[in-house]
């Protein structure tokens, strides 16, 4: 799975970029300035970095220059994202491409796909929270969904579970004021870690691989009613 590092000091713009990647099979890492980006790049070794140019502490050009001078990081593609006319200066610093703000989802994804092969899910996911119990290494854990689609969901958990692991799930879908239990199996397709203003949210992206037709119908009905 590819890793994408998003760097911007504006929380609302980071949230917008994360939303553009909602259907991408990727691990999303975020940083609020150049100094934090350098630290995370060394730890995570992302496959591509989208770097805002205008930031406090360390701007994008300085950050890019340091990244490209580090033998362990210089091969990571850096896409500079900015509203200013500093393309020549950005390229001189070593960036691999340049995107102008404001950006739209299609252009944003196409720019990333110039440098990495990224799988995009066909279905949107909806911000729906339900209780989800999963079993891993003979231990049952209670969690909550972050979002759902007809064929998968993201759950909030601190557990570090390897990709492609199959989990036994028990989805508690509200029905007429009561939680209705639906058992199924799902594969771990991605991990995520997102920072908000006051805390960090981490979890797993899951794809359903085994579910009764009754369960699939219940999921679809529940999502449609929520929408």
C-alpha positions as CSV (number, residue, x, y, z in Angstrom):
1,X,0.0,0.0,0.0
2,X,1.3,3.4,-0.9
3,X,2.0,6.1,1.7
4,X,1.1,9.7,1.0
5,X,2.4,12.6,3.2
6,X,0.2,15.7,3.1
7,X,1.8,18.9,4.4
8,X,-0.1,22.2,5.0
9,X,-0.4,24.6,8.0
10,X,-4.1,25.1,7.2
11,X,-6.3,22.5,8.9
12,X,-9.2,23.0,6.5
13,X,-7.0,22.5,3.4
14,X,-5.5,19.3,4.9
15,X,-9.0,18.0,5.6
16,X,-9.9,18.8,1.9
17,X,-6.9,16.8,0.7
18,X,-7.8,13.9,2.9
19,X,-11.3,13.9,1.6
20,X,-10.0,13.7,-2.0
21,X,-8.2,10.5,-0.9
22,X,-11.3,9.0,0.8
23,X,-11.6,6.3,-1.9
24,X,-7.9,5.7,-2.4
25,X,-6.2,2.5,-1.0
26,X,-3.4,4.4,0.8
27,X,-2.0,5.3,4.1
28,X,-2.4,9.0,4.7
29,X,0.1,10.9,6.9
30,X,-0.3,14.6,7.7
31,X,2.0,17.3,8.9
32,X,1.4,21.0,9.7
33,X,4.8,22.4,8.8
34,X,8.1,21.7,7.0
35,X,9.9,20.6,10.2
36,X,7.3,18.1,11.1
37,X,7.2,16.9,7.5
38,X,11.0,16.2,7.6
39,X,10.6,14.2,10.8
40,X,7.7,12.1,9.4
41,X,9.4,11.6,6.0
42,X,12.4,10.0,7.8
43,X,10.2,7.7,9.8
44,X,7.5,6.8,7.3
45,X,9.4,6.9,4.0
46,X,6.3,8.0,2.0
47,X,5.9,7.2,-1.7
48,X,4.9,10.8,-2.5
49,X,4.8,14.1,-0.7
50,X,2.4,17.0,-1.3
51,X,4.0,20.0,0.1
52,X,2.4,23.4,0.7
53,X,4.8,26.3,-0.2
54,X,3.7,28.9,2.3
55,X,4.1,27.7,5.9
56,X,5.4,29.0,9.2
57,X,8.7,27.7,10.8
58,X,9.9,26.2,7.6
59,X,8.3,26.9,4.2
60,X,7.8,24.3,1.4
61,X,10.8,25.4,-0.7
62,X,13.3,25.1,2.3
63,X,11.7,21.7,3.2
64,X,11.9,20.4,-0.3
65,X,15.6,21.5,-0.6
66,X,16.4,19.5,2.6
67,X,14.5,16.5,1.4
68,X,16.2,16.4,-1.9
69,X,19.7,16.8,-0.3
70,X,19.1,13.7,1.9
71,X,20.3,10.5,0.2
72,X,17.7,8.5,2.0
73,X,14.8,10.8,0.9
74,X,15.8,12.4,-2.3
75,X,14.0,9.9,-4.6
76,X,10.6,10.6,-3.0
77,X,8.5,12.6,-5.5
78,X,7.6,16.0,-4.1
79,X,4.6,17.9,-5.4
80,X,4.5,21.6,-4.4
81,X,1.0,22.9,-3.8
82,X,0.6,26.7,-3.7
83,X,-1.4,29.7,-4.9
84,X,1.7,31.8,-5.6
85,X,3.9,32.3,-8.7
86,X,7.0,30.5,-7.5
87,X,7.2,27.6,-9.9
88,X,10.8,28.3,-11.0
89,X,12.0,28.6,-7.3
90,X,10.1,25.4,-6.4
91,X,11.7,23.5,-9.3
92,X,15.1,24.8,-8.4
93,X,14.6,23.5,-4.9
94,X,14.1,20.0,-6.4
95,X,10.3,19.5,-6.5
96,X,9.1,17.0,-9.1
97,X,5.9,18.9,-10.0
98,X,3.8,21.9,-9.2
99,X,0.1,22.2,-8.5
100,X,-1.8,25.5,-8.2
101,X,-4.4,26.2,-5.5
102,X,-7.4,26.1,-5.6
103,X,-7.4,22.4,-6.6
104,X,-10.2,20.0,-7.4
105,X,-10.4,16.3,-6.6
106,X,-9.8,15.0,-10.2
107,X,-6.7,17.1,-10.8
108,X,-5.4,16.3,-7.3
109,X,-5.7,12.5,-7.8
110,X,-4.3,12.7,-11.4
111,X,-1.3,14.5,-10.1
112,X,-0.5,11.9,-7.5
113,X,-1.0,9.1,-10.1
114,X,1.8,10.5,-12.2
115,X,4.2,9.2,-9.6
116,X,2.5,6.2,-7.9
117,X,0.1,3.5,-8.9
118,X,-3.0,4.2,-6.7
119,X,-6.1,2.1,-6.6
120,X,-9.4,4.1,-6.3
121,X,-12.5,2.4,-4.9
122,X,-15.6,2.8,-7.0
123,X,-17.9,3.4,-4.0
124,X,-18.1,6.5,-1.9
125,X,-18.0,6.0,1.9
126,X,-20.4,7.8,4.2
127,X,-19.7,9.3,7.6
128,X,-21.6,6.8,9.7
129,X,-20.7,5.6,13.2
130,X,-21.9,2.2,14.5
131,X,-20.5,-0.2,17.0
132,X,-18.3,-2.9,15.4
133,X,-16.8,-5.8,17.3
134,X,-13.9,-7.6,15.7
135,X,-11.9,-10.6,16.7
136,X,-8.1,-10.6,16.3
137,X,-5.7,-13.2,17.9
138,X,-8.6,-14.7,19.8
139,X,-9.4,-11.3,21.4
140,X,-12.7,-9.5,20.8
141,X,-12.4,-5.8,20.6
142,X,-15.3,-3.2,20.5
143,X,-14.8,-0.3,18.2
144,X,-16.8,2.2,16.1
145,X,-16.9,2.9,12.4
146,X,-15.6,6.1,11.0
147,X,-17.3,5.7,7.7
148,X,-19.1,3.0,5.7
149,X,-19.9,1.9,2.1
150,X,-22.0,-0.9,0.7
151,X,-18.9,-3.2,0.6
152,X,-16.6,-2.0,3.4
153,X,-16.0,0.4,6.3
154,X,-13.3,2.2,8.3
155,X,-13.0,1.5,12.0
156,X,-11.3,3.6,14.7
157,X,-8.8,1.5,16.6
158,X,-5.3,1.7,18.0
159,X,-4.6,-1.9,17.1
160,X,-1.8,-2.5,14.6
161,X,-3.1,-5.2,12.3
162,X,-1.2,-6.4,9.2
163,X,-2.6,-5.7,5.8
164,X,-4.6,-8.6,4.2
165,X,-5.5,-10.0,7.6
166,X,-9.1,-11.4,7.7
167,X,-11.1,-10.3,10.7
168,X,-14.4,-11.7,12.0
169,X,-16.8,-8.8,12.5
170,X,-20.0,-8.3,14.3
171,X,-21.8,-5.2,13.0
172,X,-24.4,-3.7,15.3
173,X,-26.8,-2.0,12.9
174,X,-29.6,0.1,14.5
175,X,-33.1,-1.1,13.4
176,X,-36.3,0.2,14.9
177,X,-34.6,1.5,18.0
178,X,-32.6,-1.7,18.6
179,X,-29.1,-2.9,17.6
180,X,-29.4,-5.8,15.1
181,X,-26.3,-8.1,15.1
182,X,-24.8,-9.0,11.7
183,X,-21.7,-11.3,11.5
184,X,-19.4,-11.1,8.5
185,X,-15.7,-11.3,7.6
186,X,-13.5,-8.5,6.2
187,X,-10.0,-8.0,5.0
188,X,-7.7,-5.2,6.2
189,X,-7.0,-3.1,3.1
190,X,-5.3,0.0,4.6
191,X,-4.3,1.8,7.8
192,X,-4.8,5.4,8.5
193,X,-3.7,8.0,11.0
194,X,-5.2,11.5,10.9
195,X,-4.5,14.5,13.1
196,X,-7.3,16.8,14.2
197,X,-6.8,20.0,16.2
198,X,-6.9,18.2,19.6
199,X,-6.2,14.5,19.0
200,X,-5.1,11.8,16.6
201,X,-7.5,9.3,15.0
202,X,-6.0,6.0,13.8
203,X,-7.7,2.9,12.4
204,X,-8.2,0.4,9.6
205,X,-9.9,0.4,6.2
206,X,-11.8,-2.9,5.8
207,X,-13.3,-4.6,2.7
208,X,-16.1,-7.2,3.2
209,X,-15.1,-10.6,1.9
210,X,-17.8,-12.8,3.3
211,X,-21.3,-11.8,4.3
212,X,-24.8,-13.2,4.0
213,X,-27.2,-11.6,1.6
214,X,-29.3,-10.6,4.5
215,X,-26.4,-8.7,6.0
216,X,-25.5,-7.0,2.7
217,X,-29.2,-5.9,2.3
218,X,-29.3,-4.6,5.9
219,X,-26.1,-2.6,5.3
220,X,-27.4,-1.1,2.0
221,X,-30.8,-0.2,3.6
222,X,-29.1,1.3,6.7
223,X,-26.8,3.5,4.5
224,X,-29.6,4.5,2.2
225,X,-31.8,5.6,5.1
226,X,-28.9,7.5,6.6
227,X,-28.3,9.3,3.3
